[in-house]
């Protein structure tokens, strides 16, 4: 790496760090002013406010906006070079635009790699701590009772529970039905069902079991019985937002488990998985767009470049949201939904770069 590469990289990363830190500090100030009454009313300890909430708040929003601020940093630093005619001097020395782009790509690779690791192995852990703090000191207490639970735990196996208490790990009016080719072959019912965390099994009370076969039906009733139904309380009350609390290997395992069960909402989880993989590519696309917009000196300077940039990023984000909406409301493949905006804007980024080279 030559001296000029180090200079460009230093300016780019310095601008990225400064702009991201400033916006995060402003966000923290606004958030404190909005939530200070909640902290005081709920008597939240200062140590928890700082380390459980705001440190993790900064990590969450820093990673959320890392690609956007990479784009902003590219525009600001490149516009500055163009304004000071440094770009002309570099190009006159024999460098091409492709060569000038290299330190930006190195910086984007560094940012994308760190963001990918943090997003998939650190952020889920910090999210859990932050959300637990919010539940305890900002929002209402965490819901301990779930009603009318209905889930397919694997193909043809359905469970229903009128209510379930997470604190007591106890359910009311439970039924487990097994179907084969749309025909009911067995049904287990109990008035109460309680999870035993040590034995990893359920205790059913006041139960009845009915099994249909070619000879008729078998019926069994009793006061208590311990059974392993093949699911645990976590799976029973699973919520969509919980994927944000899973590291990458856990998310993959969860999706595979849901597929094996025949769950009909796997595409929601696939969207999250593919989004995690595609974020680094988004960083490179925005880097190329920002570089191509700002590399030539303009009369209106950095301001006009930023305006163009914000319009393009708004369109990019809007395109992503529309693709995701199509997936949730139709049969559009989740991978295509995440990939399509990146392909379209990747082609557009390449067009802008080719135009800048002329």
Protein Blocks (a to p, Z undefined) as FASTA:
>chain_A
ZZklmmmmmmmmmmmmmmmmmmmmmmmmmmmmmmmmmmmmnopafklmmmmmmmmmmmmm
mmmmmmmmmmmmmmmmmmmmmmnommmmmmmnopafklmmmmmmmmmmmmmmmmmmmmmm
mmmmmmmmmmmmmmmmmmccddfbdehiacdfbghiacddfbdcfklopaehiaddddee
hiafbdcddfbdcddfklopacdehiadddddfklpaddddfbdcddehiafklmmocfk
lmmmpcfklmmmmmmmmmmnopaklmmmmmmmmmmmmmmmmmmmmmmmmmmmmmpccfkl
mmlmmmmmmmmmmmmmmmmmmmmmmmmmmcbdfklmmmmmmmmmmmmmmmmmmmmmZZ
